[in-house]
Amino acid sequence: MIRRVIQIDEDKCNGCGACANACHEGAIGMVNGKAKLLRDDYCDGLGDCLPSCPTGAITFVEREAAAYDEAAVMANKQARLDAEKSKNMVGSGVMHEKSPAHSGCPGSMARSIFRRPAAASGEAVQASSYEQAAVECVQSTTDKTVNQQAGDIYNYERPSQLTQWPVQIKLAPVNAPYFNGAKLLIAADCTAYAYASFHEKFIKGHVTLIGCPKLDSVDYSEKLTEIIRRNDIQSVTIVRMEVPCCGGLEMAAKKALQDSGKFIPWQVATISIDGRILD
């Protein structure tokens, strides 16, 4: 039968694997580092994979193709869900969700990271509490030993608050499960380097997406619109630098909120180049 299916331009494909993650039906796979339509009967012709492609390698084509086989797709989905149920512990206090087999770029494979709550078992204390204790130590005494302890507190290694991967806007699958019910953080690349407490202040409790409108030279609004439209996003926080070029990220996020057709609470924080929150 003649019907609409996707077509992948291998010359444009950069092998990121984002389309394979975005395809709900499992029709796309990675072969020799390139995305490939594996089965015509798995492709429903709706094109959920199109917005996820950062290079525009995927288009629609009308051609002779096997009919969409929903039963086969559902059986394949169930097999993939069964695989996802298996989880393993990696490192101390971090649980990674095992994902289905991914043969593309490892950096684009969607995964969730589950962390133990801080101070739940006396293992860690919020960094802000340590800092306050350090300030009080220094202000209350000039004793060398106590001040040395205060210095040790300042050198406390703060735990990461990142809860998902990937973080680049261009790589994140629009239908990644961690988006549902998420508080979304859209941040400029430089903000985490400029603002010292970025993890505690902004990343904690959020799903994080980052980008640089000047270096990437792409319109983020389309991808962000799809993420907001397709998922149950609870709020959006935009963090940008004070430099003018960062305005592109803010504009893209605001346009995505508007184009999504949803009414979602949002806020903007601006970081100065010397590491202060301006607004």
N, C-alpha and C positions, 0 to 999 in steps of 0.2 A: 504494500500500500504506500501511497505518497503522503507523507506527513512531515510536520516540522520537528526537527531534532537540532541539537547543537553541533557546531563544527569548530575544531580547535586548530589554529594556525601554529604549527610547531616552530616556525621561525620566530614568532613573537613570544612564544611561551618561554618563561625564564626558569621553569621548574620549581616554583615556590610551593606548589601543592595546595594553595588556598582553595582552588576550585574543587579539588577532590574532597576536601573537608566540608565544603559548602553544599555538595550534592547530597541531598537527603536520600536519594535512591541508590547510591553506590554505583552509578553508571560510569563515573570517571575514576581512573587510576593513573598511577605514575609508571611509565615504562621508559627505561633508559634515561631517566631524568627529565622526561617530558610528559605533560598531561595527555591522556588519550581516552576517547570514548570507548569503553570496553564492551558495552552491550547496548545495542539499539533499543532492545525491549525494556531496558531499565530507565531510559530517558523519557520523561513525561512531556518534554517540550516546553516547560514553563520557564526555564532559564534561571533558577535560583543561583546558579553558579556564575552568571554573567557579572553581577556587581562585585563579586569577590576577586575578579581577575585584575591585577594591577597594571597589566600591559595591554589589555583590550584584545587578547588573543582568541576570545570565545565569541562566536556569532551564531545566529540562527540560519538554517538552510532547509529548504523544502526538497526532499528526495525520497527515493524508495527505501523504506525502513520497516523492520518488524514492528508489529503493534505493541503498544505499551502493555506490559504484563504486570498488573498490580499484584497478583498472587506471588509471583516470583520475587518482586521487590519487597513485599512484606516478609517473606521467608528470609530474605537476605538481611533485612533490617533486624529481625529477631536474633539472627545469628550474631550480628554486630553488637546488639544490646547485651547479649549473654557474655560476650567478650569484655564489654565495658564494666561488668559487675565485679570483675576481678581487680582488686587494688593491692598495692604493695607499699610497705614502708621504706622510705629512702632517707637516710640520715637521721638526725635527732630531732624529733618533734615535727617532721614534715611528711605529710601523706600526699603522694602523687596518685592521681587517678589514671589507671592504665587505659590507654586509648586503643582503638582498632589499629590494625597494621597500617603503617603510613610509610610509603616508599618515596615521598618527595623530600624536599628540603627539611631536615630535622627542626630547623628554627621556626617553621611555619605550622608545626603540628599543634593543634589545640589541646590544652590540658589544664586541669584545675589543680591548685596547690592548697592543701588543707593544713593549717597551722594550729598548734596547741595554744590556747589563750594564755597571754602573759600573766605570770604570777599565780597561775592556777594551782601549782604545786610547790610554790616557793622557789622555783627555778630561775625566775626572771622578774625584774621590777621595771615599771615604765621608766623610760629614760628621763622623762621630765622630773620624776621623783628623785632620781639620782642627782640630777643637776641642781635641784633645789637643796638637797642635802649638802651638796658640795658648797653651794653659796653660803649656807648657814654655818658650815664648818669654818670657812675662811673668815666670815664676818665675826664669829664669836671667839676666836682664839688665834694666837700667833704660834701655837705649839707646832714644832716642825713635824712631829709624827702625825698629828691630826691633819695637818695640811697635806701631808703626803697621801693620807687616805682619801682626802678630797680630790686630789689629782687622779688617784686610781678610779674614783667614781666618774670623773669627767671622761676617762679613757674607756668607759664601759662600752662594749660592742653592742650596738642596738640590733635587734632582730629585724629581718626583712618583713614588710607587711604585704608584699606582692602575693596575690592569690590566684593568678592565672597567667597563661602564656599562649600565644605571643602577645606582645604589647604594642607593636607597630600597627598603626591604623591600616596600612596597606596589606598587612598579613593576616589580621584577625578575621576569622570566618564570621559572616554575618549571623549565622544561626548557632554559634557556639553555646552550649548549655549554660555556661556561667553568666550569660547576659540576662537570663530570666530572673526577675526580681532584684536586679543589681542596681546599685548606686554607681553611676558611670562617671569616671574621671577622664576628661580629655585634656591632656597637658602637652605643652611645647617641650621638645627634647631638652632644652637648656634649663628648664625650671628646677629639675631635680639636682642639677649641679650648682645652681645659684643659691637655692634655699636649703639650709643645712638639715632642717627637720622635716624634709619632704615626705618621708615614709609615714611618720607619726601624724603629721598635720593633714595630709591629703590622700595618700595611698590607702591608709588603714580603713578597712570597711568598704572599699570601692573596687570595682573592676577598672583597670587602668589601660588607657589607650594614649599613645604618644605619637607625635609627628612634628615635622618642620616644614611649614608651607614654602619657605624660601628654597630649601635644598631639594625637597621632593618634587616641587613644581607640578603638583596635581591638585585637583579640586576634591578636597576631602568630603564635601557636603553630601555627595551622592552615596558614598559608602556609609557615612554616619547616619544619613536618613534611613537607609535600609536596616541598620542595626537598631535604631530607635523604633522604627515602624514595626519590625517583626518580633520584637522582644518586649517583655514587661519591665521596662526601665523605670525605676522609682524616682530618680533625680539625676541631674546632670551638673557637674562642677567643671568649669573651664579654668585652667591655670595657664597663664601666658606670661611672657616677659614684657618689660616696658618698652622694648624696642619696636619701632613701627612695623617691621616685617612680620611680627608675631600677630598682628591684627588679622592676618589671613586665617589663622586657626580659629580665632574667636568668631569671625564672620561665618566661616564654614559650619561651625557648631550651631550657631544661632539659626542659620538657614536650614540646617538639618532638623532642628526642633520645629521650625515653622512648617517645612515640607512634610514632616511625618504626620501632621494632622492631629497630634496628641498635645494635651496640656500637661506638661511635666515641670515641676519646680526646677529652676536652674539658677546658677550664680557664677560670677566671674571673679577670679582673684588674679591680681597683677603683681609680679615679682620684679623688684628693682635689680639692676646689674650688680649691686653690692649686697644682695641677699635679703632684702626686706619685703614684707607684704605691704603694697601700697594701697590696695583697696579690695 
